Amino acid sequence: MSEQFTRREFLQSACITMGALAVSTTGADKAFAATSASTPNTSGIPSCDVLIIGSGAAGLRAAVAARKKNPNLSVVVVSKVMPTRSATTMAEGGINGVIDFSEGDSFELHAKDTVKGGDFLVDQDTAMKFATYAGAAIHELDYIGMPFSRNAKGEVDKRYAGGASKIRCNFASDKTGHILTHTCLDDALKHGVKFLMDHHMLDLSIENGHCEGVVLRNIRTGDIAPVRAKSVVLATGGYTRVFWNRTSTPYIATGDGAAAALRAGLAFKDPEMLQFHPTGVCHGGTLITEAARGEGGILLNNQGERFMKRYVPNKMELAPRDIVARSIETEIREGRAFGHDMEAYVLLDVTHLGKEKIMRDLPQIRHIGMLFENMDLVEKPIAIRPTAHYSMGGIHVTSIDTMSTTAPGLFAAGEASCVSIHGANRLGGNSLCDATVTGKIAGINAAEYAAKADFGSGKRLHDLTIKWTSHFKEITGSNKGNVNDMYALREEMGAANWYNMGIFRTESKLLALADKHAEFQARYEAIRIPNSNPVFNTAYTEYVELGNLLLASRAALMGATARKESRGSHFREDYLKRDDVNFLKHSMVTMDESGKMHLDWKDVVVGQFKIEERKY
C-alpha cells in the first residue's frame, strides 16, 4: 500500500461486488463468502457470516473485532459512501477516556459525570462499564497507531469537555473524529475486512423472531437484492437530519437503521432525546467544536457580555451542551443577539488564545470559519447558533455486554443504538468513545453468534426484496411527478421539526406538529419520481431516506409529547421541572404491521449514583 492510499486503490483492494457474496464457499472465494462448513452457501443468494451496515467508527471497530474473534468468518461492511465520509469524521473535539489517574480522575468519576450529564436517564450499570471500557479504548487506539496530539512528556494530550469534572478528553488537534476514522479504516484493511460500497440498506428481515439478513440496493446500478447473514450489526448512525438544514451531521444521517428496526417490530428507545450542539456556524449548521470552548473560547452577546455567567456561573461555557444551547437561544429570544429570525446569532471568541495555539490545536475550526463565514477567527469572533448534532435515542439494545437487540442475530452499535449510555444529554467527548467501545463489543458478539448459527430460510427476505422491487417501479414507473415536490417537503419537514420540536417544546407546538406530520406523510406517499432509470437514480435514494426521516420524526414526536417534564435536551416550557416519579423511564416506541406506533416505558437502572437535582 502506498503512503497516498487513493479511492481507486481502496476499491481495487478491499471492495467486493454483490456477486462475490453469491458464490459457494470454496477456494479463493472463501475470503468473503459465508464460510460455515455445516451450512455452505450453495443457493446462489448473496450471503456472508457477519454483515455490518455502516462504515463509521462503530462499523469499522465491529468489523475488526469480528475478524479478530474468528478469522474464519466472512465479514463484510456495507456503506452508502466512502468510510472517510461518515459522521464520525465530523466529531472534532476529542474522545473521553480515563488513562491518567495522577490528578484524582477515575472510571467512577467518568461514569458519574456521564450519568449527571444525561440528567439521570442513563442506566448506571451501563455507564460504569462504559467508563471502564473507555480507558482501554484509548490505549488500543494509541497502540494501533492513531496520531493523537502529545503533551510535553510525549503522552496523549487531553483537554476539558463540557460537563466533565476532570480533564479526560483525549484529542488529535481538533480533527479527532477524522483522524480516528482513518486509523480505524487502516486497521480494518489490515485485518482483511471487505467492503460493499455504494449500497443502501432498504430493509431488515426478522423471521420467526430471528434476524436473517437485509435487503440492499446498489446505488450505482439500481439492483435490489437480498443478503442472508448469520448475524447483522446495525451501525448506521443517527437521525438528526430530521431537522434537515439545521444540523451538523452529514446528509447520510437519515436514521436508516432505526427506521428499518421499527418496521421490523423492534423498539426505538428514547427517540425524543435529540441533542443540540451550542456552536454551529450561523449559515449551514456546520460544527465549531466544543474544543474551542475547552481551550478557553468565550461566548458573547450583542452587548459584548460574556452571558454564560447569567446561567451557569461555575461552569460558564463548559456547562453541558443542552444548558449552553438553551442559554444561547434565550439570548436570541430576548433580543441580546445579532441578526434576526434564522439568521440570529451570538459570537464565539477565541482570538485571545493567539494564532500559534489556534493553528496548533484548533486549525480545523479556523478552516471552517473561512469556508462558511468568510472570516478568520484568529482575527475576530465567529457567528454561531445551536445546531442539531446527536441522537441519544436509538435501537433498543439489551446490554452493553453484548450490544444485542431483542432479535437474536441482530446487534446495534454507535449512534444507531441506545444502550442508555447518554440518557437525555450526551457529554462532549463521549460519542467517539461510544462508537469505538460499542462497535468492538457488537463485533465480538456478532462473530460468536455467527460461528454457531445457521442461515434463516430466507422466505421473508425474498418477500421483502420483491416488495422493494415493486416499490421502485411504483414510485418511478409512471415518468410523472415533480422531484422538486420531494425537496420542498424535506425542507418543510426540517423547519417544522425545528420550530415545534427543537430546543424549546410545548404541548401546543407538539400537537400542531402531529398534524403537520400527518400532512407530510400523505404528501410523501403521493410523490412520484419522474425517472425510471435505475442507474444512479439518486432521487429515489433520497426518497427512501426522506421516508426514514419522517418515520424517525413521528417516533421522536410521540416520545416528546408523552414525556411531560423537562430533562436534558428535552425541554418542555409547559413542564419546566424534571419529574422522576413519573418519567425516570425510557420511552419505547414500536410500530405494528399497519404502521401505527405504540409507546411503552422501561425503568431506568439506578445504581450507586444518587438521583438528585442536576446542578453545575
C-alpha positions as CSV (number, residue, x, y, z in Angstrom):
1,M,0.0,0.0,0.0
2,S,1.4,3.4,-0.9
3,E,1.5,6.3,1.5
4,Q,-1.1,8.1,-0.6
5,F,-3.8,5.5,-0.5
6,T,-6.4,6.5,-3.1
7,R,-10.0,5.7,-3.5
8,R,-9.1,3.7,-6.6
9,E,-6.7,1.5,-4.6
10,F,-9.3,1.1,-1.9
11,L,-11.9,0.0,-4.4
12,Q,-9.5,-2.4,-6.1
13,S,-8.1,-4.0,-3.0
14,A,-10.8,-4.0,-0.3
15,C,-14.1,-3.8,-2.1
16,I,-16.3,-6.6,-3.5
17,T,-19.4,-6.8,-5.5
18,M,-22.7,-8.5,-4.7
19,G,-21.8,-11.3,-7.0
20,A,-18.9,-12.2,-4.8
21,L,-21.4,-13.0,-1.9
22,A,-23.4,-15.4,-4.1
23,V,-20.6,-17.9,-4.7
24,S,-20.1,-21.2,-2.9
25,T,-17.6,-21.4,-0.1
26,T,-14.7,-23.0,-1.9
27,G,-11.2,-21.9,-2.9
28,A,-10.3,-18.3,-3.1
29,D,-13.9,-17.2,-2.7
30,K,-13.7,-18.2,0.9
31,A,-12.2,-14.8,1.8
32,F,-15.6,-13.1,1.8
33,A,-18.4,-15.7,1.1
34,A,-20.1,-17.4,4.1
35,T,-17.7,-20.0,5.5
36,S,-19.6,-22.3,7.8
37,A,-18.8,-25.9,6.9
38,S,-22.1,-27.1,8.2
39,T,-24.2,-24.7,6.1
40,P,-22.3,-23.8,2.9
41,N,-23.9,-21.2,0.7
42,T,-24.9,-23.1,-2.4
43,S,-28.2,-21.3,-3.0
44,G,-26.8,-18.5,-5.1
45,I,-28.4,-16.0,-2.8
46,P,-25.8,-13.4,-1.6
47,S,-24.7,-14.4,1.9
48,C,-22.0,-13.8,4.4
49,D,-21.3,-14.7,8.1
50,V,-21.2,-11.2,9.7
51,L,-22.8,-8.3,7.8
52,I,-22.2,-4.8,9.2
53,I,-24.3,-1.9,7.9
54,G,-22.4,1.4,8.2
55,S,-18.7,2.3,7.9
56,G,-18.2,4.9,10.6
57,A,-16.1,4.2,13.7
58,A,-18.7,1.8,15.2
59,G,-19.0,-0.2,12.0
60,L,-15.2,-0.4,11.4
61,R,-14.4,-1.4,15.0
62,A,-17.2,-4.0,14.8
63,A,-15.6,-5.4,11.6
64,V,-12.1,-5.7,13.1
65,A,-13.4,-7.2,16.3
66,A,-15.4,-9.8,14.4
67,R,-12.3,-10.7,12.2
68,K,-10.1,-11.0,15.2
69,K,-12.6,-13.0,17.2
70,N,-12.9,-15.6,14.4
71,P,-10.7,-15.1,11.3
72,N,-12.5,-18.0,9.5
73,L,-15.7,-15.9,9.3
74,S,-16.5,-13.7,6.3
75,V,-17.0,-10.1,7.5
76,V,-18.5,-7.5,5.1
77,V,-19.2,-3.8,5.7
78,V,-22.0,-2.2,3.7
79,S,-21.7,1.6,3.2
80,K,-23.6,4.3,1.3
81,V,-20.4,6.3,1.0
82,M,-16.7,6.1,1.4
83,P,-15.9,5.4,5.1
84,T,-14.0,8.6,5.3
85,R,-17.3,10.5,4.7
86,S,-19.1,9.1,7.7
87,A,-20.5,11.2,10.6
88,T,-17.5,10.1,12.7
89,T,-15.2,12.4,10.8
90,M,-17.3,15.4,11.9
91,A,-16.6,14.8,15.6
92,E,-13.8,17.2,16.2
93,G,-13.1,17.9,19.9
94,G,-11.9,14.6,21.3
95,I,-12.6,11.2,22.8
96,N,-13.3,10.7,26.5
97,G,-11.5,8.0,28.5
98,V,-9.5,8.0,31.7
99,I,-5.9,7.0,31.1
100,D,-4.3,9.3,33.6
101,F,-5.2,8.8,37.3
102,S,-2.5,11.1,38.7
103,E,-4.8,14.0,39.4
104,G,-7.7,12.1,41.0
105,D,-9.6,11.1,37.9
106,S,-11.2,7.6,37.9
107,F,-13.6,5.4,35.9
108,E,-16.2,6.1,38.6
109,L,-15.9,9.9,38.1
110,H,-16.3,9.5,34.3
111,A,-19.4,7.3,34.9
112,K,-20.8,9.8,37.4
113,D,-20.3,12.8,35.0
114,T,-22.0,10.7,32.3
115,V,-25.0,9.9,34.5
116,K,-25.3,13.5,35.7
117,G,-24.8,14.9,32.2
118,G,-27.6,12.7,30.9
119,D,-29.9,14.1,33.6
120,F,-30.1,10.7,35.3
121,L,-31.8,9.0,32.3
122,V,-28.6,6.9,32.0
123,D,-28.6,3.3,33.1
124,Q,-26.0,3.4,35.8
125,D,-24.6,-0.1,35.4
126,T,-24.1,0.6,31.7
127,A,-22.3,3.9,32.5
128,M,-19.9,2.3,34.8
129,K,-18.9,-0.4,32.3
130,F,-18.7,2.1,29.6
131,A,-16.3,4.3,31.6
132,T,-14.1,1.3,32.3
133,Y,-14.0,0.2,28.6
134,A,-13.4,3.8,27.5
135,G,-9.9,3.9,29.1
136,A,-9.0,0.6,27.3
137,A,-10.3,2.0,24.0
138,I,-7.9,5.0,24.2
139,H,-4.9,2.7,24.8
140,E,-6.0,0.4,22.0
141,L,-6.3,3.3,19.5
142,D,-2.9,4.6,20.6
143,Y,-1.5,1.1,20.1
144,I,-2.8,0.7,16.6
145,G,-1.3,4.0,15.5
146,M,-3.8,6.8,16.0
147,P,-1.7,10.0,15.9
148,F,-3.0,11.7,19.0
149,S,-1.7,15.2,19.9
150,R,1.0,14.9,22.5
151,N,1.9,16.9,25.6
152,A,5.5,17.8,26.7
153,K,6.0,14.3,28.1
154,G,5.0,12.7,24.9
155,E,1.8,11.4,26.4
156,V,-1.6,11.5,24.7
157,D,-2.8,15.1,25.2
158,K,-6.2,16.0,26.7
159,R,-8.5,18.9,27.4
160,Y,-11.7,19.8,29.3
161,A,-15.0,19.0,27.7
162,G,-18.4,20.3,28.8
163,G,-19.9,18.7,31.9
164,A,-16.7,16.9,32.9
165,S,-15.3,17.2,36.5
166,K,-11.8,16.3,35.3
167,I,-9.7,16.8,32.2
168,R,-10.1,13.5,30.2
169,C,-11.0,14.4,26.6
170,N,-8.1,13.0,24.6
171,F,-7.6,14.7,21.3
172,A,-5.8,14.9,18.0
173,S,-5.8,18.6,17.3
174,D,-9.5,19.5,16.5
175,K,-9.8,16.7,13.9
176,T,-10.1,13.8,16.3
177,G,-13.0,12.1,14.5
178,H,-11.4,12.5,11.1
179,I,-8.1,11.0,12.3
180,L,-9.9,8.3,14.3
181,T,-11.8,7.3,11.2
182,H,-8.7,6.9,9.1
183,T,-7.0,4.9,11.8
184,C,-9.9,2.5,12.1
185,L,-10.1,2.2,8.3
186,D,-6.4,1.3,8.1
187,D,-6.9,-1.3,10.8
188,A,-9.9,-2.8,9.0
189,L,-7.9,-3.1,5.8
190,K,-5.0,-4.7,7.7
191,H,-7.4,-7.3,9.1
192,G,-8.9,-8.2,5.7
193,V,-12.3,-6.6,6.1
194,K,-14.2,-6.5,2.8
195,F,-16.5,-3.6,1.8
196,L,-19.7,-3.4,-0.3
197,M,-19.6,0.2,-1.4
198,D,-22.4,2.4,-2.7
199,H,-25.1,0.1,-1.3
200,H,-28.1,1.3,0.7
201,M,-30.0,-0.8,3.2
202,L,-33.7,-0.7,2.3
203,D,-35.0,-3.1,5.0
204,L,-34.2,-5.6,7.7
205,S,-35.7,-9.1,7.7
206,I,-36.8,-10.7,11.0
207,E,-38.2,-14.1,10.5
208,N,-39.7,-16.1,13.5
209,G,-38.1,-13.6,15.8
210,H,-34.5,-14.1,14.4
211,C,-32.6,-11.7,12.1
212,E,-31.9,-13.4,8.7
213,G,-30.5,-10.6,6.7
214,V,-31.2,-7.4,4.9
215,V,-32.4,-6.0,1.5
216,L,-29.8,-3.8,-0.2
217,R,-29.9,-1.5,-3.2
218,N,-26.9,-0.8,-5.3
219,I,-27.0,2.9,-5.7
220,R,-24.9,2.8,-8.9
221,T,-26.8,0.2,-10.8
222,G,-30.2,0.2,-9.0
223,D,-30.1,-3.6,-8.4
224,I,-32.2,-4.6,-5.4
225,A,-31.1,-7.9,-3.8
226,P,-31.4,-9.8,-0.5
227,V,-28.3,-10.7,1.6
228,R,-28.5,-13.5,4.0
229,A,-26.3,-13.2,7.1
230,K,-25.9,-15.2,10.3
231,S,-25.5,-12.0,12.2
232,V,-26.1,-8.4,11.4
233,V,-24.7,-5.3,13.1
234,L,-26.5,-2.0,12.5
235,A,-24.1,0.9,12.8
236,T,-26.0,3.3,10.6
237,G,-25.6,6.4,12.7
238,G,-28.2,8.9,13.9
239,Y,-31.2,10.7,12.6
240,T,-30.7,14.4,13.3
241,R,-31.3,15.2,9.6
242,V,-35.0,15.3,10.8
243,F,-34.1,19.0,11.2
244,W,-32.7,18.9,7.7
245,N,-30.7,22.1,7.3
246,R,-30.2,22.9,11.0
247,T,-27.8,20.0,11.8
248,S,-24.1,19.4,11.8
249,T,-24.3,15.8,10.7
250,P,-23.8,14.6,7.1
251,Y,-26.7,14.2,4.6
252,I,-26.5,10.4,5.0
253,A,-27.6,10.6,8.7
254,T,-31.2,9.7,7.8
255,G,-31.9,7.1,10.5
256,D,-31.9,4.1,8.1
257,G,-31.2,1.6,10.9
258,A,-33.7,2.9,13.4
259,A,-36.4,3.1,10.7
260,A,-35.7,-0.5,9.5
261,A,-35.8,-1.7,13.1
262,L,-39.1,0.0,13.7
263,R,-40.6,-1.6,10.6
264,A,-39.3,-5.0,11.7
265,G,-41.1,-4.6,15.1
266,L,-38.1,-3.7,17.3
267,A,-38.2,-0.9,19.9
268,F,-36.9,2.7,19.2
269,K,-35.7,3.8,22.7
270,D,-35.8,7.5,23.8
271,P,-36.3,8.9,20.2
272,E,-37.3,12.3,21.6
273,M,-33.7,12.8,23.0
274,L,-32.0,14.8,20.3
275,Q,-29.0,16.9,21.2
276,F,-28.4,20.5,20.0
277,H,-24.8,21.4,19.9
278,P,-24.4,25.0,21.1
279,T,-21.9,26.2,18.4
280,G,-22.8,25.5,14.8
281,V,-21.8,28.2,12.3
282,C,-24.7,30.6,11.6
283,H,-25.0,29.6,7.9
284,G,-25.5,25.9,7.4
285,G,-25.0,24.5,10.9
286,T,-21.5,23.0,10.4
287,L,-19.9,22.4,13.7
288,I,-17.5,24.6,15.6
289,T,-16.1,22.0,18.0
290,E,-16.6,22.1,21.8
291,A,-12.8,22.0,21.9
292,A,-12.9,25.8,21.1
293,R,-14.6,26.3,24.5
294,G,-12.5,23.6,26.1
295,E,-9.4,25.6,25.1
296,G,-10.8,28.8,26.5
297,G,-13.2,30.2,23.9
298,I,-15.9,32.5,25.3
299,L,-19.5,33.3,24.2
300,L,-20.6,37.0,23.7
301,N,-23.9,38.6,23.1
302,N,-24.6,41.9,21.2
303,Q,-23.8,43.9,24.3
304,G,-20.3,42.4,24.5
305,E,-21.3,40.5,27.6
306,R,-20.0,37.0,28.5
307,F,-23.5,35.9,29.1
308,M,-23.0,32.4,30.4
309,K,-22.3,33.9,33.8
310,R,-26.0,34.6,33.9
311,Y,-26.9,30.9,33.5
312,V,-24.1,28.7,34.9
313,P,-21.6,30.9,36.7
314,N,-19.5,28.0,38.0
315,K,-19.1,26.3,34.6
316,M,-19.7,29.1,32.2
317,E,-19.0,27.9,28.6
318,L,-18.1,24.5,29.8
319,A,-21.6,23.6,31.1
320,P,-23.2,20.6,29.4
321,R,-24.4,21.1,25.8
322,D,-28.1,21.2,26.5
323,I,-27.7,24.1,29.0
324,V,-25.4,26.1,26.8
325,A,-27.6,25.6,23.8
326,R,-30.7,26.8,25.7
327,S,-28.7,29.8,27.1
328,I,-27.8,30.9,23.6
329,E,-31.4,30.5,22.3
330,T,-32.6,32.5,25.3
331,E,-30.2,35.3,24.5
332,I,-31.6,35.3,20.9
333,R,-35.2,35.2,22.1
334,E,-34.7,38.1,24.5
335,G,-33.1,40.4,21.9
336,R,-29.5,40.2,23.0
337,A,-28.2,38.6,19.8
338,F,-27.1,39.8,16.4
339,G,-29.3,39.4,13.3
340,H,-32.9,38.2,13.1
341,D,-35.0,35.0,12.8
342,M,-33.0,32.1,11.4
343,E,-30.1,34.5,10.8
344,A,-29.8,35.4,14.5
345,Y,-26.6,34.5,16.3
346,V,-24.2,35.2,19.1
347,L,-20.4,35.2,18.9
348,L,-17.7,32.7,19.8
349,D,-14.4,34.4,20.5
350,V,-11.1,32.6,20.6
351,T,-8.9,35.5,19.4
352,H,-7.3,35.8,22.9
353,L,-5.8,32.4,22.5
354,G,-3.4,33.7,19.9
355,K,-2.6,32.5,16.4
356,E,0.0,29.9,17.5
357,K,-2.3,28.0,19.8
358,I,-5.2,28.2,17.3
359,M,-3.0,26.9,14.5
360,R,-1.7,24.1,16.6
361,D,-4.8,22.9,18.5
362,L,-7.8,24.4,16.5
363,P,-6.8,24.5,12.9
364,Q,-10.0,22.8,11.6
365,I,-12.4,25.4,13.0
366,R,-10.3,28.2,11.6
367,H,-10.7,26.5,8.2
368,I,-14.5,26.1,8.8
369,G,-14.8,29.8,9.7
370,M,-13.1,30.8,6.4
371,L,-15.1,28.3,4.4
372,F,-18.6,29.0,5.7
373,E,-18.4,32.6,7.2
374,N,-15.5,34.1,5.1
375,M,-13.7,35.2,8.3
376,D,-10.5,34.3,10.2
377,L,-11.2,33.5,13.8
378,V,-7.6,34.3,14.6
379,E,-8.6,37.9,14.0
380,K,-12.2,38.2,15.1
381,P,-15.1,36.2,16.7
382,I,-17.3,33.9,14.7
383,A,-21.1,33.9,14.4
384,I,-22.6,30.8,15.9
385,R,-26.0,29.3,16.8
386,P,-27.1,25.9,18.2
387,T,-27.5,23.1,15.6
388,A,-28.9,19.6,15.9
389,H,-25.9,17.3,16.4
390,Y,-26.5,13.9,18.0
391,S,-29.2,11.3,18.6
392,M,-29.2,9.9,22.2
393,G,-32.1,7.7,21.2
394,G,-31.7,4.7,19.0
395,I,-32.4,1.0,18.5
396,H,-33.0,-0.6,21.9
397,V,-30.1,-2.8,23.0
398,T,-30.5,-5.2,25.8
399,S,-27.0,-5.0,27.4
400,I,-23.7,-3.3,26.8
401,D,-22.1,-6.7,27.5
402,T,-23.3,-8.0,24.1
403,M,-24.9,-5.0,22.2
404,S,-27.6,-7.4,21.1
405,T,-31.1,-6.4,20.3
406,T,-34.2,-8.4,21.2
407,A,-34.0,-10.2,17.9
408,P,-31.3,-13.0,18.0
409,G,-28.6,-12.4,15.4
410,L,-29.2,-8.6,15.3
411,F,-26.8,-6.2,17.0
412,A,-26.5,-2.5,17.1
413,A,-23.6,-0.1,17.8
414,G,-22.7,3.6,18.0
415,E,-25.3,6.3,17.4
416,A,-27.7,3.9,15.8
417,S,-28.0,2.1,19.1
418,C,-29.4,3.0,22.5
419,V,-27.9,1.1,25.4
420,S,-28.6,4.1,27.7
421,I,-25.1,5.5,28.0
422,H,-26.1,9.1,27.3
423,G,-29.6,9.4,28.7
424,A,-31.1,12.8,28.0
425,N,-27.9,14.6,27.1
426,R,-24.5,13.3,25.8
427,L,-21.4,14.8,27.2
428,G,-18.8,16.2,24.7
429,G,-16.2,13.5,24.0
430,N,-18.4,10.6,24.8
431,S,-19.6,10.0,21.2
432,L,-16.3,8.7,19.7
433,C,-15.8,6.7,22.8
434,D,-19.3,5.2,22.4
435,A,-18.6,4.3,18.8
436,T,-15.3,2.5,19.5
437,V,-16.4,0.8,22.6
438,T,-19.9,-0.5,21.5
439,G,-18.6,-1.2,18.0
440,K,-16.0,-3.6,19.3
441,I,-18.4,-5.3,21.7
442,A,-21.0,-5.8,18.9
443,G,-18.4,-7.2,16.6
444,I,-17.1,-9.7,19.1
445,N,-20.6,-11.0,19.9
446,A,-21.8,-11.0,16.3
447,A,-18.9,-13.2,15.5
448,E,-19.6,-15.5,18.4
449,Y,-23.2,-15.8,17.3
450,A,-22.4,-16.4,13.6
451,A,-20.0,-19.2,14.5
452,K,-22.8,-21.2,16.0
453,A,-25.8,-20.1,13.8
454,D,-27.4,-21.3,10.6
455,F,-28.9,-19.2,7.9
456,G,-32.6,-18.5,8.1
457,S,-34.9,-19.8,5.4
458,G,-34.8,-16.5,3.5
459,K,-38.5,-16.6,2.8
460,R,-39.4,-13.2,4.4
461,L,-36.2,-11.8,2.9
462,H,-37.3,-12.9,-0.5
463,D,-40.7,-11.3,0.0
464,L,-39.2,-8.0,1.2
465,T,-37.0,-7.9,-1.9
466,I,-40.0,-8.4,-4.2
467,K,-41.8,-5.7,-2.2
468,W,-39.0,-3.2,-2.7
469,T,-38.5,-4.0,-6.4
470,S,-42.2,-3.3,-6.9
471,H,-41.9,-0.1,-4.8
472,F,-39.2,1.2,-7.1
473,K,-41.4,0.6,-10.2
474,E,-44.4,2.2,-8.5
475,I,-42.5,5.4,-7.5
476,T,-40.6,5.8,-10.7
477,G,-42.5,3.9,-13.4
478,S,-45.1,6.5,-14.4
479,N,-42.5,9.1,-15.6
480,K,-44.8,11.6,-13.9
481,G,-44.4,13.8,-10.9
482,N,-42.0,16.6,-9.9
483,V,-38.9,15.8,-7.9
484,N,-39.0,19.3,-6.5
485,D,-42.1,18.3,-4.5
486,M,-39.8,15.9,-2.5
487,Y,-37.2,18.6,-1.9
488,A,-39.8,21.1,-0.8
489,L,-41.3,18.6,1.6
490,R,-37.9,17.8,3.0
491,E,-37.3,21.5,3.8
492,E,-40.7,21.9,5.3
493,M,-40.2,18.9,7.5
494,G,-36.9,20.2,8.8
495,A,-38.3,23.6,9.6
496,A,-41.5,22.3,11.2
497,N,-39.5,19.9,13.4
498,W,-37.0,22.7,14.4
499,Y,-39.7,25.2,15.4
500,N,-42.0,22.8,17.1
501,M,-39.8,20.0,18.4
502,G,-36.5,21.8,18.7
503,I,-34.7,23.3,21.7
504,F,-37.9,24.6,23.3
505,R,-41.1,22.4,23.3
506,T,-44.7,22.9,24.4
507,E,-47.9,20.8,24.2
508,S,-49.4,23.1,21.7
509,K,-46.4,23.1,19.4
510,L,-46.1,19.3,19.6
511,L,-49.8,18.8,18.8
512,A,-49.5,21.2,15.9
513,L,-46.5,19.2,14.6
514,A,-48.5,16.0,14.8
515,D,-51.0,17.5,12.3
516,K,-48.1,18.6,10.1
517,H,-46.6,15.1,10.2
518,A,-49.9,13.6,9.0
519,E,-49.9,16.1,6.2
520,F,-46.3,15.4,5.3
521,Q,-46.9,11.6,5.3
522,A,-49.8,12.0,2.9
523,R,-47.8,14.2,0.6
524,Y,-44.8,11.9,0.7
525,E,-46.9,8.9,-0.3
526,A,-48.3,10.9,-3.3
527,I,-44.8,11.8,-4.6
528,R,-43.5,10.2,-7.8
529,I,-40.0,10.3,-9.2
530,P,-40.1,11.0,-13.0
531,N,-37.1,8.9,-13.8
532,S,-37.5,5.1,-14.2
533,N,-33.8,4.6,-15.0
534,P,-32.3,2.6,-12.1
535,V,-28.7,3.6,-12.7
536,F,-27.6,6.3,-10.2
537,N,-31.2,7.2,-9.5
538,T,-30.2,9.3,-6.5
539,A,-33.6,10.9,-6.4
540,Y,-35.1,7.5,-5.4
541,T,-32.3,7.1,-2.8
542,E,-33.3,10.5,-1.3
543,Y,-36.9,9.5,-1.5
544,V,-36.3,6.4,0.7
545,E,-34.1,8.4,3.1
546,L,-36.9,11.0,3.4
547,G,-39.3,8.2,4.3
548,N,-37.0,7.1,7.1
549,L,-36.7,10.6,8.4
550,L,-40.4,11.0,8.5
551,L,-40.7,7.8,10.5
552,A,-38.0,8.9,12.9
553,S,-39.7,12.3,13.3
554,R,-43.0,10.6,14.2
555,A,-41.3,8.4,16.8
556,A,-39.5,11.4,18.3
557,L,-42.7,13.4,18.4
558,M,-44.6,10.5,20.2
559,G,-41.9,10.4,22.9
560,A,-41.7,14.2,23.2
561,T,-45.4,14.6,23.6
562,A,-45.8,11.9,26.2
563,R,-42.8,13.0,28.3
564,K,-44.4,15.8,30.3
565,E,-41.3,17.0,32.0
566,S,-38.0,18.8,31.2
567,R,-34.9,16.6,31.2
568,G,-31.6,17.2,29.5
569,S,-32.1,18.1,25.8
570,H,-35.9,17.6,26.1
571,F,-37.1,20.9,27.4
572,R,-40.8,21.5,27.9
573,E,-41.7,25.1,28.6
574,D,-45.1,23.9,29.9
575,Y,-43.4,21.3,32.2
576,L,-40.3,23.0,33.5
577,K,-39.4,20.6,36.2
578,R,-37.9,17.1,35.9
579,D,-40.4,14.5,37.1
580,D,-38.6,11.5,38.5
581,V,-41.7,10.0,39.9
582,N,-43.4,9.5,36.5
583,F,-40.6,9.8,34.0
584,L,-37.4,8.3,35.3
585,K,-38.1,5.9,32.4
586,H,-37.0,5.2,28.9
587,S,-39.7,5.8,26.2
588,M,-40.0,2.7,24.0
589,V,-41.7,3.3,20.6
590,T,-42.7,0.3,18.5
591,M,-44.7,0.1,15.2
592,D,-47.2,-2.6,14.2
593,E,-47.7,-4.0,10.7
594,S,-50.3,-1.4,9.9
595,G,-47.8,1.4,10.5
596,K,-49.4,2.5,13.8
597,M,-46.9,3.5,16.5
598,H,-47.2,2.5,20.2
599,L,-45.5,3.8,23.3
600,D,-44.3,1.9,26.3
601,W,-41.9,2.7,29.1
602,K,-38.9,1.0,30.6
603,D,-37.5,1.8,34.0
604,V,-34.0,3.4,34.2
605,V,-31.5,1.3,36.0
606,V,-30.4,3.1,39.1
607,G,-27.1,2.2,40.9
608,Q,-24.5,3.9,43.1
609,F,-25.1,7.4,42.0
610,K,-27.9,9.3,43.9
611,I,-30.7,10.7,41.9
612,E,-30.6,14.5,42.7
613,E,-31.1,17.9,41.2
614,R,-28.7,18.5,38.3
615,K,-26.6,21.5,39.3
616,Y,-23.3,22.8,37.9
